[in-house]
Amino acid sequence: MSTYDTLRHFADSWALIMMVGTFLTFCLWPFRPGARKRNRDAATLIFKDQNDGE
């Protein structure tokens, strides 16, 4: 078996599983229970130091 075939087999199996796992982790990370305050702070950061139109 050549090196190409070995790497191709690895990429088609385990690397694909790792990439899907990483993708799901990144997609679900903001929705974890401990991230609520940090997400709210990031969402309202653009309004910091504003004078409400005055």
C-alpha contacts under 8 A as a table, 3 or more apart, distances in Angstrom:
res1	aa1	res2	aa2	distance
1	M	5	D	6.34
1	M	6	T	6.89
2	S	5	D	5.30
2	S	6	T	6.36
3	T	6	T	5.06
3	T	7	L	6.14
4	Y	7	L	5.24
4	Y	8	R	5.95
5	D	8	R	4.99
5	D	9	H	6.06
6	T	9	H	5.22
6	T	10	F	6.30
7	L	10	F	5.01
7	L	11	A	6.08
8	R	11	A	5.10
8	R	12	D	6.09
9	H	12	D	5.15
9	H	13	S	6.29
10	F	13	S	5.33
10	F	14	W	5.63
10	F	15	A	6.19
11	A	14	W	6.23
11	A	15	A	4.70
11	A	16	L	6.11
12	D	15	A	6.56
12	D	16	L	5.91
13	S	16	L	5.53
13	S	17	I	6.47
14	W	17	I	5.08
14	W	18	M	6.20
15	A	18	M	5.04
15	A	19	M	6.12
16	L	19	M	5.11
16	L	20	V	6.19
17	I	20	V	5.23
17	I	21	G	6.13
18	M	21	G	5.04
18	M	22	T	6.10
19	M	22	T	5.07
19	M	23	F	6.08
20	V	23	F	5.04
20	V	24	L	6.16
21	G	24	L	5.20
21	G	25	T	6.13
22	T	25	T	5.05
22	T	26	F	6.23
23	F	26	F	5.23
23	F	27	C	6.18
24	L	27	C	5.02
24	L	28	L	6.05
25	T	28	L	5.30
25	T	29	W	5.77
26	F	29	W	5.28
26	F	30	P	7.83
27	C	30	P	7.17
28	L	31	F	5.48
28	L	32	R	6.96
29	W	32	R	5.75
30	P	35	A	6.14
30	P	36	R	7.97
30	P	39	N	7.36
31	F	35	A	6.76
31	F	36	R	7.60
32	R	35	A	5.70
32	R	36	R	7.61
33	P	36	R	6.24
34	G	37	K	7.39
35	A	38	R	5.33
35	A	39	N	5.99
36	R	39	N	5.24
36	R	40	R	6.19
37	K	40	R	5.12
37	K	41	D	6.13
38	R	41	D	5.10
38	R	42	A	6.19
39	N	42	A	5.10
39	N	43	A	6.13
40	R	43	A	5.08
40	R	44	T	6.30
41	D	44	T	5.36
41	D	45	L	5.95
42	A	45	L	5.19
43	A	46	I	7.29
44	T	47	F	5.60
44	T	48	K	7.09
45	L	48	K	5.42
47	F	50	Q	5.84
50	Q	53	G	7.49
51	N	54	E	5.45
